[in-house]
């Protein structure tokens, strides 16, 4: 079998190549191609198997056809040499036998060589044909796969195009939404601006309303405030001696006396009915807040009667004004007038406090007339003070005390004559810090205090 080594080597190499190729075809082909590949593989395998069987049973085949088995070239040469030798020796029978053997061996050798080449050529042809078929199938399958990939790629391209269109639509919608939101933002800014303008307008209207309310309340209080000269206001109390001199003194220049002024105007507080109506307005919700604000503004009014009325109305409404000083100029209180709120800072000037009391207030009184101690914390100067008791702080000015009262040691007291306005059991004193002529001191007091006027004799 060694002489057929190359054939068997090629045959098994081809078989080894065919098996994986066939397996690849089986895995690659689908449907009809797979069935065709299986059929062709079976046919090729059968042919190769038949060739292998022919090679295996070559001796029997040759003996059946030629009557002898395989012959080699050396056998043919030996038969030829033996025939020639027999012919040369004249042995015809041996030469004939050797010639017959030569022919048989030559035909057998030729037949076997031809069959052997035919088997190799057929096997190679089958392998080449099957390889070509496999290549065709692979090419077809590759083309089909490429077609499928192309279709898939086309579909993906279409899908990508649709996605791109959808993205463009979304981008457009997003742009529209952005524009819409920008419009909404601009609208909201415009609305905010309008709200701000409306708020400013409302605030302005509130201020105008408050100003209007201030004016209205002021007019209402002025309509019930009584404004008269000092002497007329005191004459209305029914006291005697209003028109005569009050106190008098003498010095080197002569005699001088103080009288109630007939030109100085003093104002009463608003009527109780007006204050009650304002109190009722202050209790009406939002309007009440405006009323309270208006009254707080009126406490700084230059008109003393209006400022006093605003103070009284705030206290009645339960919203006392305690911040800052309240100036009360040219007011008169002949009827009982009491403020109960702690912390008031009241500054009186040109006032006639006949019956006024604020026990927990800081009171400053200048150039006025005081009939009773108005509170526990009182300061000021240039007043005429009429106290029915010996108590109270002694301030610079004219004081009227019960008979027997003595000025404090740190003050200079000059006794004055009293008129018919005062009780005979009272005494008048001029209180100063420095020695000064009586009439000059009384003249300075009348210059400071508009409630009184000075007359010289």
C-alpha positions as CSV (number, residue, x, y, z in Angstrom):
1,X,0.0,0.0,0.0
2,X,3.0,2.3,0.3
3,X,2.9,3.1,-3.5
4,X,-0.6,4.5,-2.9
5,X,0.5,6.8,0.0
6,X,0.2,10.0,-1.9
7,X,-3.3,9.1,-3.1
8,X,-4.5,8.2,0.3
9,X,-2.9,11.3,1.8
10,X,-4.7,13.5,-0.7
11,X,-7.9,11.6,-0.3
12,X,-8.0,11.9,3.4
13,X,-6.9,15.5,3.3
14,X,-9.7,16.2,0.8
15,X,-12.1,14.3,3.1
16,X,-10.9,16.4,6.1
17,X,-11.5,19.6,4.1
18,X,-14.9,18.4,2.8
19,X,-16.3,17.7,6.3
20,X,-15.8,21.2,7.8
21,X,-16.8,22.8,4.5
22,X,-19.9,20.6,4.4
23,X,-20.6,21.5,8.1
24,X,-20.2,25.2,7.2
25,X,-22.6,24.7,4.3
26,X,-25.1,23.0,6.5
27,X,-24.9,25.9,8.9
28,X,-25.0,28.6,6.3
29,X,-27.6,27.3,3.8
30,X,-31.3,27.6,4.6
31,X,-34.4,25.9,3.3
32,X,-33.9,24.8,-0.3
33,X,-30.2,25.5,-0.4
34,X,-29.7,23.4,2.7
35,X,-31.6,20.5,1.2
36,X,-29.8,20.8,-2.1
37,X,-26.5,20.9,-0.2
38,X,-27.4,17.8,1.8
39,X,-28.4,15.9,-1.4
40,X,-25.2,16.9,-3.2
41,X,-23.1,16.0,-0.2
42,X,-24.7,12.6,0.0
43,X,-24.2,12.0,-3.8
44,X,-20.5,13.1,-3.6
45,X,-20.0,11.0,-0.4
46,X,-21.6,8.0,-2.2
47,X,-19.3,8.4,-5.2
48,X,-16.2,8.8,-3.1
49,X,-17.3,5.8,-1.1
50,X,-17.8,3.8,-4.3
51,X,-14.3,4.8,-5.5
52,X,-12.8,3.8,-2.1
53,X,-14.6,0.4,-2.4
54,X,-13.3,-0.1,-5.9
55,X,-9.8,0.5,-4.7
56,X,-10.2,-1.8,-1.8
57,X,-11.6,-4.6,-4.1
58,X,-9.4,-3.9,-7.1
59,X,-7.8,-7.4,-7.1
60,X,-11.2,-9.2,-7.4
61,X,-12.3,-6.7,-10.0
62,X,-9.1,-7.2,-12.1
63,X,-9.3,-11.0,-11.7
64,X,-13.0,-10.9,-12.8
65,X,-12.2,-8.8,-15.8
66,X,-8.7,-9.8,-16.8
67,X,-8.4,-13.1,-15.0
68,X,-5.5,-11.8,-12.9
69,X,-4.8,-9.4,-10.1
70,X,-2.8,-6.2,-10.1
71,X,0.4,-6.1,-12.0
72,X,3.3,-3.8,-11.7
73,X,5.6,-2.3,-14.3
74,X,8.5,-4.6,-13.1
75,X,6.2,-7.6,-13.7
76,X,5.4,-6.4,-17.2
77,X,9.1,-5.9,-17.9
78,X,9.9,-9.4,-16.5
79,X,7.3,-11.0,-18.7
80,X,8.7,-9.2,-21.7
81,X,12.3,-10.2,-20.9
82,X,11.2,-13.8,-20.3
83,X,9.4,-14.0,-23.6
84,X,12.3,-12.5,-25.5
85,X,14.7,-15.0,-23.8
86,X,12.4,-17.9,-24.7
87,X,12.1,-16.8,-28.3
88,X,15.9,-16.4,-28.5
89,X,16.4,-20.0,-27.3
90,X,13.8,-21.3,-29.7
91,X,11.3,-22.3,-27.0
92,X,8.1,-21.3,-28.7
93,X,5.8,-22.6,-26.1
94,X,7.6,-20.7,-23.3
95,X,7.8,-17.7,-25.6
96,X,4.1,-17.9,-26.2
97,X,3.3,-18.3,-22.6
98,X,5.5,-15.4,-21.7
99,X,4.0,-13.3,-24.4
100,X,0.5,-14.1,-23.2
101,X,1.6,-13.2,-19.6
102,X,3.2,-10.1,-20.9
103,X,0.0,-9.0,-22.6
104,X,-2.1,-9.8,-19.6
105,X,0.3,-8.1,-17.2
106,X,0.6,-5.1,-19.6
107,X,-3.2,-4.8,-19.9
108,X,-3.6,-5.3,-16.1
109,X,-0.9,-2.7,-15.4
110,X,-2.3,-0.3,-17.9
111,X,-5.9,-0.9,-16.8
112,X,-4.9,-0.4,-13.1
113,X,-2.9,2.7,-13.9
114,X,-5.7,4.2,-15.9
115,X,-8.3,3.2,-13.3
116,X,-6.0,4.6,-10.6
117,X,-5.6,7.9,-12.5
118,X,-9.4,7.9,-13.2
119,X,-10.1,7.4,-9.5
120,X,-7.8,10.3,-8.5
121,X,-9.1,12.5,-11.3
122,X,-12.7,11.7,-10.4
123,X,-12.1,12.3,-6.7
124,X,-10.3,15.6,-7.4
125,X,-13.1,16.6,-9.8
126,X,-15.7,15.7,-7.3
127,X,-13.9,17.6,-4.6
128,X,-13.4,20.6,-7.0
129,X,-17.0,20.5,-8.1
130,X,-18.3,20.2,-4.6
131,X,-15.9,23.0,-3.5
132,X,-17.2,25.1,-6.4
133,X,-20.8,24.3,-5.4
134,X,-19.9,25.2,-1.8
135,X,-18.3,28.4,-2.9
136,X,-21.4,29.2,-5.0
137,X,-23.7,28.4,-2.1
138,X,-21.5,30.5,0.2
139,X,-21.5,33.3,-2.3
140,X,-25.2,33.1,-2.7
141,X,-25.6,33.0,1.1
142,X,-23.2,35.9,1.4
143,X,-25.2,37.8,-1.2
144,X,-28.4,36.9,0.6
145,X,-27.0,38.0,3.9
146,X,-25.7,41.2,2.2
147,X,-29.2,41.7,0.7
148,X,-30.7,41.2,4.1
149,X,-28.2,43.5,5.6
150,X,-28.8,46.0,2.8
151,X,-32.6,45.7,3.5
152,X,-31.9,46.0,7.2
153,X,-29.6,48.9,6.5
154,X,-32.3,50.5,4.3
155,X,-34.9,49.9,7.0
156,X,-32.5,51.3,9.5
157,X,-31.9,54.3,7.2
158,X,-35.7,54.7,6.8
159,X,-36.1,54.4,10.6
160,X,-33.3,56.8,11.1
161,X,-34.9,59.2,8.6
162,X,-38.2,58.9,10.5
163,X,-36.4,59.4,13.8
164,X,-34.6,62.4,12.3
165,X,-38.0,63.7,11.0
166,X,-39.5,63.0,14.4
167,X,-36.5,64.7,16.1
168,X,-36.9,67.7,13.8
169,X,-40.6,67.8,14.7
170,X,-39.8,67.5,18.4
171,X,-37.2,70.2,17.9
172,X,-39.7,72.4,16.2
173,X,-42.3,71.7,18.9
174,X,-39.7,72.4,21.5
175,X,-38.8,75.6,19.8
176,X,-42.5,76.5,19.7
177,X,-42.9,75.6,23.3
178,X,-39.9,77.7,24.2
179,X,-41.3,80.6,22.2
180,X,-44.7,79.9,24.0
181,X,-43.0,79.8,27.4
182,X,-41.1,83.0,26.5
183,X,-44.4,84.6,25.6
184,X,-45.9,83.4,28.8
185,X,-42.8,84.7,30.7
186,X,-43.2,88.1,28.9
187,X,-46.9,88.0,29.7
188,X,-46.2,87.1,33.4
189,X,-43.7,89.9,33.5
190,X,-46.3,92.3,32.0
191,X,-48.8,91.0,34.5
192,X,-46.3,91.4,37.3
193,X,-45.6,95.0,36.1
194,X,-49.4,95.6,35.9
195,X,-49.8,94.2,39.4
196,X,-47.0,96.4,40.6
197,X,-48.6,99.4,38.9
198,X,-51.9,98.3,40.4
199,X,-50.3,97.9,43.8
200,X,-48.7,101.4,43.4
201,X,-52.1,102.7,42.2
202,X,-53.8,101.0,45.1
203,X,-51.2,102.4,47.5
204,X,-51.6,105.8,46.0
205,X,-55.4,105.4,46.3
206,X,-55.0,104.3,49.9
207,X,-52.8,107.3,50.5
208,X,-55.3,109.6,48.8
209,X,-58.0,107.9,50.7
210,X,-56.1,108.4,53.9
211,X,-55.4,112.0,53.0
212,X,-59.1,112.5,52.2
213,X,-60.0,110.8,55.4
214,X,-57.6,113.0,57.3
215,X,-59.2,116.0,55.7
216,X,-62.7,114.7,56.4
217,X,-61.9,113.9,60.1
218,X,-60.2,117.2,60.6
219,X,-63.2,119.1,59.2
220,X,-65.6,117.0,61.4
221,X,-63.5,117.9,64.5
222,X,-63.2,121.5,63.5
223,X,-66.9,121.8,63.1
224,X,-67.4,121.0,66.9
225,X,-64.3,122.7,68.3
226,X,-65.0,126.0,70.0
227,X,-62.4,128.7,69.3
228,X,-62.6,131.8,71.5
229,X,-60.4,134.4,73.0
230,X,-59.0,133.6,76.4
231,X,-61.1,136.1,78.3
232,X,-64.3,134.9,76.5
233,X,-63.4,131.2,77.2
234,X,-62.8,132.0,80.9
235,X,-65.9,134.2,81.1
236,X,-67.9,131.1,79.9
237,X,-66.9,129.3,83.1
238,X,-69.1,131.7,85.2
239,X,-66.2,132.7,87.5
240,X,-66.2,136.2,88.9
241,X,-63.4,138.8,88.4
242,X,-62.6,137.7,84.8
243,X,-62.5,141.2,83.5
244,X,-60.3,142.6,86.3
245,X,-56.6,142.2,86.9
246,X,-55.4,138.9,88.3
247,X,-52.1,139.7,90.1
248,X,-50.2,142.9,90.4
249,X,-46.8,144.1,91.7
250,X,-44.8,147.3,92.2
251,X,-41.2,148.2,91.6
252,X,-39.2,151.4,90.9
253,X,-40.9,151.9,87.6
254,X,-44.4,151.8,89.1
255,X,-47.3,149.3,89.3
256,X,-48.1,146.6,86.8
257,X,-50.7,143.9,86.6
258,X,-51.6,140.7,84.6
259,X,-55.0,140.3,82.9
260,X,-56.6,137.7,80.7
261,X,-55.8,138.4,77.0
262,X,-58.7,139.5,74.8
263,X,-56.8,138.6,71.6
264,X,-55.3,135.2,72.2
265,X,-57.5,132.4,70.7
266,X,-57.8,129.1,72.5
267,X,-59.5,126.0,71.2
268,X,-61.6,123.4,73.0
269,X,-61.6,119.6,72.3
270,X,-64.1,118.2,69.8
271,X,-67.5,117.3,71.1
272,X,-68.2,113.9,72.7
273,X,-70.6,113.1,69.9
274,X,-67.9,113.6,67.2
275,X,-65.4,111.6,69.2
276,X,-68.0,108.8,69.6
277,X,-68.7,108.7,65.8
278,X,-65.0,108.6,65.1
279,X,-64.6,105.7,67.5
280,X,-67.4,103.8,65.7
281,X,-65.6,104.3,62.4
282,X,-62.3,103.1,63.9
283,X,-64.0,99.7,64.7
284,X,-65.1,99.0,61.1
285,X,-62.6,96.6,59.6
286,X,-60.4,97.9,56.8
287,X,-61.9,101.4,57.1
288,X,-61.1,101.3,60.8
289,X,-57.4,100.9,60.0
290,X,-57.6,103.9,57.7
291,X,-59.3,105.9,60.4
292,X,-56.6,104.9,63.0
293,X,-53.9,105.9,60.5
294,X,-55.6,109.2,59.8
295,X,-56.0,110.0,63.5
296,X,-52.3,109.2,64.1
297,X,-51.4,111.7,61.4
298,X,-53.8,114.3,63.0
299,X,-51.9,114.2,66.3
300,X,-49.2,116.4,64.7
301,X,-51.7,118.9,63.4
302,X,-50.8,122.5,64.1
303,X,-54.3,123.2,65.3
304,X,-54.2,122.3,69.0
305,X,-57.9,121.4,69.2
306,X,-57.5,118.9,66.3
307,X,-54.4,117.3,67.7
308,X,-56.1,117.0,71.2
309,X,-59.3,115.6,69.5
310,X,-57.2,113.0,67.6
311,X,-55.4,112.0,70.8
312,X,-58.7,111.6,72.6
313,X,-60.3,109.6,69.7
314,X,-57.3,107.2,69.5
315,X,-57.6,106.5,73.2
316,X,-61.3,105.9,73.0
317,X,-60.8,103.5,70.1
318,X,-58.1,101.6,72.0
319,X,-55.1,102.7,69.8
320,X,-53.3,105.3,71.8
321,X,-50.6,107.3,70.2
322,X,-47.5,107.0,72.4
323,X,-44.6,107.5,70.0
324,X,-43.0,110.9,70.0
325,X,-44.1,114.2,71.4
326,X,-47.6,115.6,70.8
327,X,-47.7,119.4,70.6
328,X,-50.9,120.9,72.0
329,X,-51.0,124.7,71.3
330,X,-53.6,127.1,72.4
331,X,-56.0,124.6,73.9
332,X,-58.4,125.0,76.8
333,X,-59.8,122.4,79.1
334,X,-62.5,123.8,81.3
335,X,-64.4,120.5,81.7
336,X,-62.9,117.3,83.2
337,X,-60.5,115.9,80.7
338,X,-58.4,112.9,81.7
339,X,-56.0,110.8,79.6
340,X,-55.2,107.3,81.1
341,X,-52.6,106.0,78.7
342,X,-49.1,105.7,80.1
343,X,-46.2,107.1,78.1
344,X,-47.8,110.2,76.5
345,X,-45.3,113.1,75.9
346,X,-47.5,116.2,75.8
347,X,-46.1,119.7,75.1
348,X,-48.6,122.5,76.0
349,X,-48.1,126.1,74.9
350,X,-50.6,129.0,75.3
351,X,-53.0,126.7,76.9
352,X,-55.5,127.1,79.8
353,X,-55.5,123.8,81.6
354,X,-58.4,124.4,84.0
355,X,-59.5,120.8,84.4
356,X,-56.9,118.5,82.7
357,X,-55.2,115.5,84.2
358,X,-52.8,112.8,82.8
359,X,-51.3,111.1,85.7
360,X,-48.7,108.9,83.8
361,X,-47.6,111.3,81.2
362,X,-44.6,113.4,80.6
363,X,-46.0,116.9,80.4
364,X,-44.2,120.0,79.3
365,X,-46.1,123.3,80.0
366,X,-44.8,126.7,78.8
367,X,-46.6,130.0,78.6
368,X,-49.9,128.6,79.8
369,X,-52.2,128.7,82.8
370,X,-52.5,125.7,85.1
371,X,-55.3,125.3,87.6
372,X,-54.4,121.8,89.0
373,X,-51.3,119.7,88.9
374,X,-51.9,117.9,85.5
375,X,-49.6,114.9,86.3
376,X,-46.7,113.5,88.2
377,X,-44.1,114.5,85.7
378,X,-44.5,118.2,84.8
379,X,-41.9,120.6,83.6
380,X,-41.9,124.1,82.0
381,X,-41.8,127.8,82.8
382,X,-43.5,131.1,82.1
383,X,-46.9,129.9,83.5
384,X,-49.5,131.1,86.0
385,X,-50.2,128.1,88.3
386,X,-53.2,128.1,90.6
387,X,-53.0,125.1,93.0
388,X,-55.5,124.7,95.8
389,X,-52.9,122.8,97.9
390,X,-49.4,123.5,99.0
391,X,-48.0,120.5,97.2
392,X,-46.5,120.3,93.7
393,X,-43.2,121.3,92.2
394,X,-42.5,125.0,92.1
395,X,-41.6,126.3,88.6
396,X,-40.5,129.7,87.4
397,X,-43.5,132.0,86.9
398,X,-46.5,133.1,88.9
399,X,-47.9,130.7,91.4
400,X,-51.0,131.0,93.6
401,X,-51.1,129.0,96.7
402,X,-53.1,128.9,99.9
403,X,-52.1,131.6,102.5
404,X,-49.1,130.6,104.5
405,X,-47.2,128.9,101.7
406,X,-43.5,129.7,101.5
407,X,-41.4,129.4,98.3
408,X,-38.6,126.9,98.5
409,X,-35.1,128.0,99.5
410,X,-33.6,127.5,96.0
411,X,-36.1,129.9,94.4
412,X,-36.5,133.7,94.7
413,X,-40.1,134.5,95.6
414,X,-41.7,137.9,95.4
415,X,-45.2,138.3,96.9
416,X,-47.8,139.8,94.5
417,X,-51.2,141.4,95.1
418,X,-54.2,139.3,94.1
419,X,-57.4,140.5,92.3
420,X,-61.0,139.6,92.8
421,X,-60.6,136.5,90.6
422,X,-58.9,134.6,93.4
423,X,-60.0,133.7,96.9
424,X,-58.9,136.0,99.7
425,X,-57.3,132.9,101.4
426,X,-54.8,132.6,98.6
427,X,-51.5,134.3,98.0
428,X,-49.7,135.0,94.7
429,X,-45.9,134.7,94.3
430,X,-43.5,135.6,91.5
431,X,-40.9,132.8,91.3
432,X,-37.5,133.6,89.7
433,X,-34.0,132.1,89.8
434,X,-32.3,135.5,89.7
435,X,-33.2,138.8,91.4
436,X,-35.2,141.0,89.0
437,X,-37.6,143.9,89.2
438,X,-41.2,142.7,89.6
439,X,-42.7,144.5,86.6
440,X,-39.8,143.5,84.3
441,X,-40.3,139.8,85.3
442,X,-44.0,140.1,84.8
443,X,-43.4,141.8,81.4
444,X,-41.1,138.9,80.4
445,X,-43.8,136.4,81.5
446,X,-46.5,138.2,79.4
447,X,-44.2,138.2,76.5
448,X,-43.7,134.4,76.8
449,X,-47.3,133.6,77.8
450,X,-50.0,134.6,75.3
451,X,-52.8,133.8,77.7
452,X,-52.2,137.0,79.7
453,X,-51.4,140.6,78.9
454,X,-49.5,143.2,81.0
455,X,-50.9,146.5,82.0
456,X,-48.8,149.3,83.6
457,X,-50.1,152.2,85.7
